[in-house]
Amino acid sequence: MLQELRLAFRSLAKSPAFAAIAILKLVVGQGMSLTAVGIVVGLLGAFALTRLLASLLFAVGATDAGTFVWIPLLLVSVSFFACYIPARRAARLDPIKALSST
């Protein structure tokens, strides 16, 4: 995945319409797509295991709507900022200096 990012960064740096927003879209887009896959797999696994764990839960339903809504939203927001902050920092770099150091 790192090689794909480097290749995409090189092609962006060579294009005349190179902009910081393109780097932000690239990095945040890939990070959020991985997050979406993780959320879907996690929710499917959680729904599958609710029957097994229902006897262990006290004062909470096996398919508590608050848990199945708020926790994925929290994970998406944390993931967004975990992708956005380094992407913003990378967008500020001079592409020629960044590529010459590799």
NORHUCOR-V720517 format. One record per residue. N is the residue number from 0. SS is DSSP state (a for helix, b for strand, c for the rest). PHI is phi in whole degrees, 0 to 359 (999 if undefined). NEAR is the number of other C-alpha atoms within 12 Angstrom. Layout:
# NORHUCOR-V720517
[[N SS PHI NEAR] [N SS PHI NEAR]]
This chain:
# NORHUCOR-V720517
[[0 c 999 11] [1 a 295 11] [2 a 296 10] [3 a 296 13] [4 a 295 23] [5 a 295 20] [6 a 296 16] [7 a 293 23] [8 a 294 31] [9 a 295 23] [10 a 293 20] [11 a 292 25] [12 a 292 25] [13 a 278 15] [14 c 285 13] [15 c 290 9] [16 c 263 12] [17 c 298 19] [18 c 214 23] [19 a 295 22] [20 a 293 20] [21 a 293 25] [22 a 292 35] [23 a 300 29] [24 a 297 25] [25 a 296 29] [26 a 289 34] [27 a 292 30] [28 a 297 21] [29 a 293 25] [30 a 295 29] [31 a 287 25] [32 a 292 19] [33 a 295 20] [34 a 296 26] [35 a 298 22] [36 a 296 16] [37 a 296 19] [38 a 294 25] [39 a 296 18] [40 a 296 15] [41 a 295 18] [42 a 293 24] [43 a 297 15] [44 a 294 16] [45 a 294 23] [46 a 295 20] [47 a 290 15] [48 a 268 16] [49 a 296 20] [50 a 295 15] [51 a 290 14] [52 a 265 17] [53 a 300 18] [54 a 286 13] [55 a 269 13] [56 c 271 14] [57 c 240 10] [58 c 65 10] [59 c 220 15] [60 c 288 17] [61 c 294 22] [62 c 243 22] [63 c 294 18] [64 a 297 14] [65 a 299 14] [66 a 292 18] [67 a 283 23] [68 a 254 15] [69 a 286 15] [70 a 293 18] [71 a 297 24] [72 a 296 18] [73 a 297 17] [74 a 296 24] [75 a 294 26] [76 a 292 20] [77 a 295 17] [78 a 295 26] [79 a 299 27] [80 a 290 20] [81 a 292 20] [82 a 270 27] [83 a 290 26] [84 a 295 19] [85 a 293 20] [86 a 293 27] [87 a 295 23] [88 a 293 18] [89 a 292 28] [90 a 290 26] [91 c 279 19] [92 c 289 20] [93 c 284 19] [94 a 297 25] [95 a 292 15] [96 a 292 13] [97 a 293 17] [98 a 283 19] [99 a 285 10] [100 c 276 9] [101 c 270 10]]
